[in-house]
Amino acid sequence: VALDTSTQFGNLDFETKTAWQKNDLESFTDSDASTVNVAAADNSQFSETFSQEFLLSGDSDRLQWITGLFGYYGHAGYEPFRSLSNGVATSAINNENTTKSAAAFGEATYSVTDAFKVTLGARYTWEKRDLDIDITAASGARTLNSADTSFNETTPRVSLQYYFNDDTNVYATFSKGFKSGV
């Protein structure tokens, strides 16, 4: 489900973007692809995500800008993923992972002349990830693992652009990216 709304306040534009998604999957796979029940996988997965973004932008004679906030929540996992051999479970894996993220950002482009533009921008991102894994072998032995970690990063952007005419321009951009992980 997604909802995108926008409105204007004088020369300011305000926009919101909201999205929610939920998935449940049940599957059974014959892993050995034979007529004999030798190896199979029984899988039950789930996921749910929600994101929200608020954007505020405006422009004047020489300045165009946008700023915003972004939030994300995701929860997913297996309950369980089972490996089967001759119809008997050889292992079962239950896992859950949760991601929470928030960001604030802004960017402005200033037209120094009609042909030359300078863009400056930055984004601050915070993210927290949690992972829980429970593995059970056919013998009953269990392995429990957990991990949680947080990340934060500020990523800048600078761009210079020159228009020779309506069809031709040249630009140089410096930007820094960020990808978190567990």
Residue, then its C-alpha position, 0 to 999 in steps of 0.5 A: v500500500a502506498l500513499d503520496t500526497s502533496t500541497q503548496f503553501g505559497n511558493l513552498d511545496f510539501e510532499t509526503k510518501t508513505a508505504w507499507q508492505k506485508n508478505d507471507l510465503e509458504s513453500f516446499t521444494d523438492s531439492d533433489a528433483s527426483t521421484v524419490n523423497v531424498a532431499a527437500a526444503d520446507n520454508s515459511q517466510f515473513s516480512e513487513t516494511f513501513s517507510q515514511e518520507f516528508l519533503l519540503s522544497g522551494d525555489s526563487d529566481r536563482l535558488q532551488w532547494i529541497t529538504g526532508l526526513f525519511g524513516y524506515y522499519g523492516h521486520a523479516g525472517y523464517e519460521p522455520f526453514r527446514s531441511l528434510s532428508n527422506g522426509v525427516a527434518t535434518s535441521a530447522i532455522n528460525n531467524e528474525n531480523t529488524t531494521k530501523s532507519a532514519a535520515a535527514f537531508g537537504e540540497a540547494t542549487y544556486s544559479v551563479t549565472d544563467a549558464f553556471k550552477v553550484t549544488l551543495g547537499a548533505r544527508y545524515t543517516w542512522e540505522k540499527r539492525d538486529l539479527d536473531i538466529d536459532i538453528t536446531a539439528a536433527s539431534g536436538a542440538r541448538t545454536l543460538n546467535s544474536a547480533d545488533t549494531s548501529f550505523n550513522e554517517t553523513t554523506p555530502r554532495v557537491s556539483l558544478q554544472y555549466y550549460f554551453n547551450d540548451d542541449t549541451n552541458v558539462y558537470a563535475t560532482f563529488s559525492k559520498g555514499f553509505k551502505s550499512g550492514v550486519 
